Amino acid sequence: MADVLPAAGAPASDEANRGVATLHRNIFIGIAIALVIAPFVAYPVFVMKVLCFALFALAFNLLLGYGGLLSFGHAAYFGMSSYVCAYTAKHWGLNPEFAILLGTGVASLLGLVFGALAIRRQGIYFAMITLALAQMVFFFSLQAPRFTGGEDGIQAVPRGKLFGMINLADDRTLYWVVALIFMGGLLAFYRIIHSPFGQVCKAIRDNEPRAISLGYRANQYKLAVFVLSAMLAGLAGATKAIVFQLASLTDVHWSMSGEVVLMTLVGGLGTIFGPIVGALVIVSMQNFLATLGAWVTVIQGVIFVLCVLLFREGILGVIAKWIKKPL
């Protein structure tokens, strides 16, 4: 009888895994269809802003939701990449693809340096170190006007021509490029968390001493996921600089780090698609409630409190709990 039970349970488990895979595939198809329809029913620049911040939230979710590392300074990688992309596009005349890649590379390098320093501590001490390092980036940006433009930022960044052929001056043309970058980032995120590397990161998140006892070098995995998260955040920041033709102090301010935390928690920490929903909710609020001025921040705070009290798992986290399938 003992020999029969595992064999009997295996098909059910395989069927459940296939069901989850089918669900995720359908969601990806739904997102792709939504991206195709979006520029025809909504303002393309607004949709591009949502996609940039959704990618930023995915980057943060990779670090906290799957790596178990709370960073209060993720704006450093988002903002520095934005500055590098804007500066090289405007002053060096780089094509947008090279400017974005260079900005992403600088964010990755910054993540490597900051991550190597931060992972020496855990918990709140780790979070405070990331905040302190991000504040250093902010003050550098403020005190280096020749590079960052200081309080004025880098304005009138040329969108240029993709591969020297496709003119990105038109919003709708640029939209398709941003949509492809977003889908590429989402697929990369999905692949990372479902790879053996991602499984080890989750094991370290859940029980680091046990993972170490099994022979895994926890600090190396934590540094790797930190750099990957910084790279995705940099990709989001560089893309945003091209979209809005602007890089400013707002991109490296501590409040930007707070915004990405809010987006991730509202959508669903540790979920695959939750940060996208969170980014859509927060960016929509900022856009459609802009006439309320400073009250937008108050409303965001109220929504955050309600989510913590009523939807502790976030919007998609609650839905995933109801349908009993990971989202």
N, C-alpha and C positions, 0 to 999 in steps of 0.2 A: 504493500500500500504506500510505503514511504517513497518507493521508486516511481510510483505513478503520479503522485501529487505535483512534483516539480514539472514533469512533462505536461501535465494537464494545465498548469498555470502559465507555462511559457507562451502558448498561442495567444492567451488573453493579453499578456504583457506586450507581445509583438503587435497585436491588433491595436492596443492603446497607443503605442508609439507611432504606428502608422496613422492613427487618427489625429494625433498632435501634429505630425509632419504635414498631413493634408490640410489641417486648419491653418497652419503657418503659411503654407504655399498659397492658400486662398486669400489670406490677408495680404501677402505680398502682391498678388495679382490685383486685389482691390486697391492697394496703395498706388500701384502703377496706373490703373484706370483713373483714379482720382487725380493723379498728377497730370494726366493727359487732358482731363476735362477742366481742371482748376483755372488755367489762364483765360478761359472763355467765359467763366462765370464770376470771377473775382479779379481784383486789381493785381496784375502780375508781380509788382514790387512787394505788395503785402504778402503774397504767397511765398515769394523768395525769402522774405524775412522770417516767416514761419519755418521754412526748410533749413535756413542757416541756424536758427536757434534750436530746432529739433535735433540737428546734428551735434550741436554743442551739448544739449541735454543727454544725448546718447553717449557722448564721451564721458560725461560726469557719471552717468549710470554704470558705465563699464568699470570705473574706478571704485565707486561706493557700493553699487548693487551687486557686483560680481567679484570685486577685489576686497571689499570690506574696509576701504580706506576713505575716510571722510576728509575732503579737502575744502578749505575755505578760501583758496586762492587760485581757482581755476581760471579766473579772468586774466591771469598773467599770460597764459599760453594763447588764449583767444585774442587778447589785445595786442601782444607783441607780434603775433603772426599778422594781424591786421595792419600794424604799422610797417612791418617789413614789406608786405605785399604792396601797400599803398606807396611807400617810398620808392621801391624799385620800379614800379610801374610808371610813376610820375617823373622821377629824376633820372633813372637809368634807361627808361624807355623799353623795359622788358615786356614781352607779350604776356597776356593775362595768365596763360597756363604756366609759364616759368615763374611769374611773380607769386602765384598761388603755391606752387611747389616749393619755392624758396621760403615763403612764409611758414609753410607747414614744416619744413626741415628745421628752421630756427626754433619753432615751438617744440619740436621733438628733442632738439639738443638742450633747450632750456629745461624741458621735463626730465631729461637724463640727469642734469646737474642738480636741479632742485629735488628730484626724487631720491638721488643718492644721499642727500643730506637729510631729507625728511623721514625716510623709512627706518632711520636709526632709532626712532621713537614710535610709540604706539598710542592709540586712543586720542584723547583730547590734546596731548602734547604734539602728536603728528599734525592735527588740524591747526594748532596755533603756529607751528613752524611754517606750514604752507601759507597761512595768512600773512605772516611776517615777511616771507620771501616775495609774496605777491605785492605787498606794500612797497618793497624795495623797487620792484619793477614800476610801480605807479610813480614813485618819486623820481626815478630815473627819467621816465617819460615826461614828467613835469619840468625837470631841470635840463633837458636836452632838446631845446627848441629847434636846433639845426637839423635834428633827425626827425623829431615827432611833431614839430610845429607848436610845441607847448600847449597853452590853453586853446589855441585856435585849431590844433590838429592838422592833419594833412587833408586838404580839401581839393576838389576838382580832380580827383584821380581818374585818369583816362581808362576807359574800359578796354580799349584797344581791339585788336583782331585776333581771334582764336586761331592758332597755327598760321597766322599771317593771312588768313583768307576770310574767316567768318567775322563780320563786323558785329560787335556786341553792344553797339550804341542803342539798338532797339531793345526795349524791355522784353518783348516776347521772345526774341532770339536768345537773349541772355537767360531767360527763364529755363529754356530747354537744357542749357549747359548746367545751370544750378540744380535742376531736377536730376540730371545724370550724376552729378557729384553727390547729391544727397542719397540716391539709390545705391551708389557705389559704397558710400560710408555705411549705410544701413546693412548692406550685404556683408561688408567686412566685419562689422560689429556682430552680426548673427553668426558668422563663421568662427570668430574668435571665441565666443562664449560656448559654442558647441564643439570646439576642438579639444583634444586632450589637455592642451595648455589651459583652456578655460575651465575644464573640470578640476584641474589641480588648484587653480585660483579660488574656485568655490570651496574646495576642501580646506584650503588655508584660511579662507574667510570664516568658515564654520568652526574649525578646530585647528588652530595653527600648531600647538604642541604635538598633536597626533600626526599632522602632515609631516612635521620635522622628524618625528620618530620613524616614519615610513621611508625616510631618506631624501625627502624633497628639500631643496634649499629655498626656504620661504622668502628670504630677502631678495633673491634673484628674481623670483616670480613676481613679487610685489613691485620691484623696480621695473620689470618688463611691462606689467599692466599699467603702471604709472606713465611710462613713456608712450605706450599705445593710446592711452586716454589723452595725453597732451597733444599727440599727433592729430587725433580726430578733432580736438578742440581748436587746434591751429588751422586745420582745414576749414572749419566753420568760420573762424575769424577772418581768414584770408578771402574766402568767398564773399563774406559780408562786406569787406572793404571794396571789392569790385562792384558789388550790387549797388551800394549807396554812394560809391565814389568818395568815401570819407573814412578816415581813421582818427579817433579822438580819445581823449582821456576817459570818456565813459566806458570804453572797451576794456580798460585795465583797472577801473575803479572797483573797490570791494563790493559795491552794490551789484555789479554784474555777476560776481561769484554767488551772491545771495539769490539772484534771479534764477540762475541755473539750478540751484538747490531746490528752489520753489517749484520750478517746472518739473523736475524729476519726481519730487514727492507728490505733487498733485496728480501727475499721470500714473505713477506707480513705480516705486523703487524696486529694482530687481526684476522688473518685467521687460520684455523685449520691445514692445511697441508703446509702452506707457509714456516715456519721455516725449514722444511725438505728440500724443494727446495733450500732455502738460504744456508743451511749447505752444500748441494751437490755442489752448485756453488763455494762457498768460499774454501772448502777443495780441490775441483778439481783444482782450480787455484793455491793453494799452492803446490799441488803435481806436476802438469804438467808444471808449470812455475818456479819450484825451481831453474832451471839452470840460471835464470835471477838474482838471488840473491836479493839484496835490492829493485830491481825494482818491485818485486811482490807487495810490500806495495804501491808503486806508482800506479800500475795498479788497485789494490783494491780500492784506493781512487778515481780514475777516474770512475770506475764502480759504486761506491757509489754515486758520484755526478750525474752521468747519471740517476741512478735509482730515485734519489730525483727529478731531473728535468723532466724526461720523464715518470717514473713509480712511482708516489708518493705513490701509494697503494701497491707497491711491485709487483713481477712477478705474483703470484697467485691472488693478490688483483685486478690487472687489468683484468686477465682472469675471475674472479668472477663477475666483473662489466660488462664484455661483455656478459656473459651467464646469468646474473641476478640471480645467485644462490650463496649462501655462500660456500666458499671452505676453 
